[in-house]
Structures are given as C-alpha cells and as structure tokens.
Amino acid sequence: MSRVERALRVHVPATSANLGPGFDTLGIALAYGDELTVVTRPEPGATVTVIGVGEGEVDTDERNLVVRSAAFVFERLGRDMPGLNIEAHNRIPHGRGMGSSGSAIVSGVMIAAGLLASDPDDPLELSEAQIFAFATELEGHPDNVAPALFGGLTIAWTNEQGPRFKRLLVHRGVAPLVLVPTFTMSTEHARSLQPKQVPHEDAVFNVSRSALLIAALTQSPELMLEATEDRLHQNYRGAAMPETRDLIGALREAGHPAVVSGAGPSVLVLSNGPRERLAAADLVAQIAPEWRILTLAVDIKGATVEEIPVDSAFSSRV
C-alpha cells in the first residue's frame, strides 16, 4: 500500500430491515446517515474522532468497528492497510433498529474499497459483489447491509455462490416516518425471542404479505397497511419492548402502517403520502411525546465514497 497521504469522504445511510413481513429479506435505505472523513498516515494504527452519536462511548482506536471492518478487507485481500485518521460525524442512533452497526461495517468496507482503488502504486477496484460479500460476512445478514450499500428498497438472499440482492425503486408516494425511543434493544436478544419453528398458516400468511409489500412499496402505497402485517417475529418480540408494541398497535388501529424497525425498538411508519405521515406524527406527539419523530425520505444512492484533497479533509463541518 502506498505511503502517499490520501483522503476520502464516505457517506452511509441509515436503514430499516424487515419492514413487517419481510423478515431477514427486505430492507430500505433512509435519507439520514453517517459521514466519515478519512486521511491516511505513515504511522500504523488508527485514531477515530467521533462527533455526534456515540461520542465518548465507542472505541476510538483499532478496536472501532469501522476500523476493524476496513482491516478485515485488507487482510482478506493480502494487502497492508495504512494508518488511518478518521473523523466520524454520526447521526444514526445506536441500538435502535436503524442499522447503526451495519452502517459502521459498510463504512469500513467502503473505506477499504476507496483506499485500494486510489492506491497510486497498485490500484485495485473491488466489484459490487465483492463489497457486498465482505459486508455480509462481517454483519451476518445480507438484508442489513444491502440497503445501506445500494440504497432504495432491497431484497436480499443467499445461494451457493454467496449473498445476492435486488434493488428496487420505491414509489414516490411512500413517505417514511421513524419514531425513536430513549431506550435501546439488543439485536441478539430480540432474535433470541423468536421460535425456531412457526405454524404453517403463519408462514403462508407472511409469504402473501411479503409479496404484497413489494407491490405496495413499488406500485400501490394504498395497500401498505395490509401489506405490513406480520406473524413471524414482531409478536414474539413484543414482550421485550412493550412501549414499541403498544405504539405500533395504536398507530395501526388508527390506520397507519407501522412496523418494528429492524430489531427495534424504533418504529417505522410507511405512510401513503405526506398528509398521512403528518397525521401519524401528530398522533405520536399526543400519545407518546417522549419519542423522537424523524420525517425522512428514502435514500436512493446508498453508500458513497469519494477522494478529496488532503488539506481540506478536516476543515470545519456541520
């Protein structure tokens, strides 16, 4: 790896996985993300400055998940990773079901891809499939990293060749609303609450709703309430996050297509247009004023990386 100093800027969006019935399969990218500035240095190791979410809480050296993810890619490819100075402007809440760990992993993989491609001595371009495979191996679930990498609505699955995905454009009428509580939820704990087997009728129910959800998200948002019904995971996790369960129940009773965002405890509402989204936000403000309300759009770009001038890398940024 070249010892010439270089700088990159990486942006990775937040995500919401599952979307109700699409457990471990469907995910959507949200226009609300983390931005990292990276400058290489001659000395080995890494220093991470965190601004925003996670400041004073996450590791700021080689143990940081972003750095470990970048190092994983370099090691797998038999390349030496340069020393890194990273400034991370974080917005994605941690432990809330908005893909913060997946975003950190994708950030690291994108940093590695950007540095390898810009190496003046021995450039190496990683393919889309390689980047997706590295991120999936690190995260464990392709549906959690596919929307962060590629934007929009993604369907993810695996076969004998590895992880695969299909990206779809979301209908312009879909208006996402994310409701963020003050408490957190461990993804591992949430998964532990699900049974290994489910009744046949529940499996059939979710197959039908998942198919309907694709149609609702891409063509017919007016079908969203019925399309977001689920019997595979949300009911089993409800006892561990009763506030989330109760808020979803109140929203759905009022006609709003609310689901658990990822493993929770945040709530995602896939409203049919701005007017319905505003009505959902007003209801939440009345019955759960302690929840943070995020009015968001669908991110259509996914993760991006660009080379920037070194001398302007750490200039003051909002």
C-alpha positions in Angstrom: 0.0 0.0 0.0 1.3 3.4 -1.0 2.7 5.7 1.7 1.4 8.8 -0.1 -1.1 10.6 2.1 -4.7 10.4 0.7 -8.1 11.4 1.9 -11.6 10.1 1.4 -15.1 11.1 2.4 -17.7 8.3 3.0 -21.4 8.6 3.5 -23.6 5.7 4.6 -27.4 5.9 5.1 -29.5 4.5 7.9 -31.6 1.5 7.2 -34.7 -0.2 8.3 -34.9 -4.0 7.9 -37.8 -6.5 7.8 -40.5 -3.9 7.1 -43.0 -6.1 8.8 -43.4 -9.4 7.0 -40.1 -9.4 5.1 -38.1 -10.9 7.9 -34.3 -11.3 7.1 -35.1 -10.4 3.4 -36.4 -6.8 2.9 -34.7 -3.6 3.8 -35.0 0.1 2.9 -32.4 2.9 3.0 -33.3 6.2 4.7 -32.0 9.6 4.0 -30.4 10.0 7.4 -26.8 8.8 7.7 -23.3 9.0 9.0 -20.4 10.7 7.2 -16.8 9.9 7.8 -13.6 11.7 6.6 -10.5 9.5 6.4 -6.9 10.6 6.0 -4.1 8.0 5.7 -0.9 8.5 7.7 2.6 6.9 7.7 2.2 5.5 11.2 0.3 2.2 11.6 -2.9 2.0 13.7 -5.9 4.2 13.7 -7.4 7.2 15.6 -11.1 7.9 15.4 -12.7 11.1 16.4 -16.4 10.7 16.9 -18.8 13.7 16.6 -22.4 13.2 17.5 -23.9 9.8 18.2 -21.5 7.6 20.1 -19.2 10.4 21.2 -17.4 9.4 24.4 -18.9 5.9 24.1 -17.5 4.0 21.1 -13.9 2.8 20.7 -11.6 5.4 19.1 -8.7 3.2 18.1 -8.1 0.0 16.2 -11.0 -1.6 18.1 -13.5 0.7 16.5 -15.9 -1.3 14.3 -15.3 0.9 11.2 -11.5 0.3 11.5 -11.9 -3.4 12.1 -14.2 -3.7 9.1 -11.7 -1.9 6.9 -8.8 -4.0 8.2 -10.8 -7.2 7.5 -11.0 -6.4 3.8 -7.3 -5.5 3.6 -6.4 -8.8 5.3 -8.6 -10.9 3.1 -7.0 -9.4 0.0 -3.5 -9.8 1.4 -2.8 -6.1 1.4 -1.3 -3.9 4.1 -3.7 -1.2 5.5 -2.2 2.2 6.0 -2.5 4.1 9.3 -5.8 6.0 9.5 -7.1 9.2 11.0 -10.9 9.1 10.9 -13.4 11.8 11.8 -16.9 10.3 12.1 -20.0 12.6 12.1 -22.6 10.1 13.4 -26.3 10.7 13.2 -27.7 7.1 13.2 -28.9 6.2 16.7 -27.2 3.2 18.3 -29.2 0.2 19.4 -32.5 1.5 18.0 -33.0 -0.7 14.9 -31.8 1.8 12.3 -28.8 -0.1 11.1 -26.0 1.6 13.1 -23.8 -1.4 13.3 -24.4 -2.3 9.7 -23.6 1.3 8.7 -20.3 1.1 10.6 -19.4 -2.1 8.8 -20.4 -0.7 5.4 -18.3 2.4 6.2 -15.2 0.3 6.9 -15.7 -1.7 3.8 -16.2 1.4 1.7 -13.1 3.0 3.2 -11.1 -0.1 2.3 -12.5 -0.1 -1.3 -11.8 3.6 -1.7 -8.2 3.3 -0.5 -7.5 0.2 -2.6 -8.9 1.9 -5.7 -6.9 5.1 -5.1 -3.5 3.4 -4.4 -1.2 5.1 -6.8 1.3 2.2 -6.8 -1.1 -0.8 -7.1 -4.7 0.2 -7.6 -7.4 -2.5 -7.0 -11.0 -1.9 -7.9 -13.4 -4.0 -5.8 -16.6 -5.2 -7.6 -20.1 -4.5 -6.2 -20.4 -8.2 -5.5 -17.1 -8.3 -3.5 -18.1 -5.3 -1.5 -21.5 -6.8 -0.7 -19.9 -10.2 0.2 -17.4 -8.6 2.6 -20.0 -6.5 4.3 -22.4 -9.5 4.6 -19.7 -11.8 6.1 -18.9 -9.1 8.7 -22.5 -8.3 9.6 -24.0 -11.8 9.2 -27.2 -10.8 7.4 -27.4 -9.5 3.8 -30.7 -7.7 4.4 -29.0 -5.4 6.9 -26.2 -4.2 4.6 -27.8 -4.3 1.1 -29.9 -1.1 1.5 -27.0 0.7 3.2 -24.7 -0.2 0.3 -27.1 0.2 -2.6 -30.0 2.5 -1.5 -33.7 2.2 -2.2 -35.6 -1.0 -1.4 -33.6 -4.2 -1.5 -34.4 -7.9 -1.5 -31.6 -10.0 -0.1 -31.0 -13.7 -0.1 -28.1 -16.2 -0.3 -27.4 -19.1 -2.5 -24.4 -21.4 -3.1 -22.5 -18.6 -4.6 -23.0 -16.3 -1.6 -25.2 -13.3 -0.8 -27.3 -11.8 -3.5 -29.6 -8.7 -3.8 -32.1 -7.0 -6.0 -32.6 -3.2 -5.7 -36.0 -1.7 -6.5 -37.2 1.9 -6.7 -39.7 2.9 -4.1 -42.9 4.6 -5.2 -42.7 8.3 -4.8 -45.9 8.3 -2.7 -44.2 6.3 0.1 -43.4 8.7 3.0 -41.4 7.1 5.8 -41.6 8.2 9.4 -39.3 6.8 12.0 -40.1 7.0 15.7 -37.1 6.7 18.0 -37.4 5.9 21.8 -35.0 6.8 24.5 -34.3 3.1 25.3 -32.3 0.6 23.3 -32.7 -3.1 22.3 -30.0 -5.7 21.7 -30.4 -7.4 18.3 -29.2 -10.6 19.7 -31.7 -10.5 22.5 -34.5 -9.7 20.0 -33.6 -12.7 17.9 -33.5 -15.0 20.9 -37.2 -14.4 21.5 -38.3 -16.0 18.2 -39.2 -19.7 17.9 -37.2 -22.0 15.7 -40.5 -23.1 14.0 -43.7 -21.4 13.3 -47.2 -22.7 12.3 -47.7 -23.4 8.6 -50.5 -20.9 8.4 -48.3 -18.2 9.8 -45.6 -19.0 7.2 -48.1 -18.8 4.4 -49.5 -15.6 5.8 -46.1 -13.9 5.7 -45.3 -15.2 2.2 -48.5 -13.5 0.9 -47.9 -10.3 2.8 -44.2 -10.1 1.7 -45.3 -10.4 -1.9 -48.0 -7.8 -1.4 -45.5 -5.5 0.3 -43.3 -5.4 -2.8 -46.3 -4.3 -4.8 -47.2 -1.7 -2.2 -43.8 -0.2 -2.0 -43.2 0.0 -5.7 -46.6 0.5 -7.2 -49.6 0.7 -4.8 -48.9 2.5 -1.5 -52.6 2.4 -0.6 -52.1 -1.3 0.1 -49.5 -0.6 2.8 -51.5 -1.2 5.9 -52.5 -4.8 4.9 -49.1 -5.4 3.3 -47.2 -4.7 6.5 -49.0 -7.4 8.6 -46.7 -9.9 10.2 -46.8 -13.1 12.2 -43.2 -14.3 12.1 -41.3 -12.0 14.5 -43.0 -8.9 15.9 -45.4 -10.6 18.2 -42.7 -12.7 19.8 -40.5 -9.7 20.4 -43.3 -7.5 21.8 -43.0 -8.5 25.4 -39.4 -7.3 25.4 -40.3 -3.9 24.2 -43.9 -3.2 25.3 -43.7 0.5 24.6 -42.9 -0.3 20.9 -45.6 -2.9 20.8 -48.2 -0.6 22.2 -47.3 2.3 19.9 -47.4 0.1 16.8 -50.8 -1.1 18.0 -52.2 2.4 18.4 -50.9 3.6 15.1 -52.2 0.5 13.2 -55.6 0.8 14.9 -55.7 4.4 13.6 -54.9 3.1 10.1 -51.2 3.8 9.9 -48.9 1.1 8.5 -46.5 0.9 11.5 -43.9 -1.9 12.0 -40.8 -2.5 14.1 -37.8 -1.0 12.5 -35.1 -3.7 12.2 -34.8 -5.5 15.6 -36.3 -2.4 17.3 -37.2 -0.7 19.4 -37.7 2.1 16.9 -40.9 2.2 14.9 -41.2 2.7 11.1 -44.3 4.0 9.5 -44.6 3.6 5.7 -47.2 6.3 5.1 -49.1 6.8 1.8 -48.1 10.4 1.2 -47.1 13.4 3.4 -50.7 14.0 4.6 -51.0 10.6 6.2 -47.4 10.8 7.6 -48.3 14.1 9.2 -51.4 12.5 10.8 -49.3 9.7 12.2 -46.7 12.1 13.6 -49.5 14.2 15.2 -50.9 11.0 16.8 -47.4 10.1 18.2 -46.9 13.6 19.6 -50.2 13.2 21.5 -49.8 9.6 22.9 -46.0 9.2 23.1 -44.4 12.7 23.3 -41.2 11.2 24.6 -40.5 9.5 21.3 -38.3 11.4 18.8 -40.1 11.9 15.4 -38.0 11.7 12.2 -39.6 12.7 9.0 -37.4 11.1 6.3 -37.2 10.3 2.7 -36.0 7.1 1.0 -32.2 7.3 0.2 -31.7 6.3 -3.4 -27.9 6.5 -3.6 -26.7 4.1 -0.9 -23.1 4.3 0.4 -20.8 6.6 -1.4 -17.0 7.2 -1.3 -15.0 10.0 -2.9 -11.4 11.0 -2.9 -10.9 14.6 -1.6 -8.0 17.0 -1.1 -6.0 16.1 1.9 -5.5 19.7 3.0 -9.3 20.3 3.3 -10.2 16.9 4.8 -10.7 18.0 8.4 -12.0 21.5 7.8 -14.9 22.6 10.0 -18.0 20.7 9.1 -21.6 20.9 10.3 
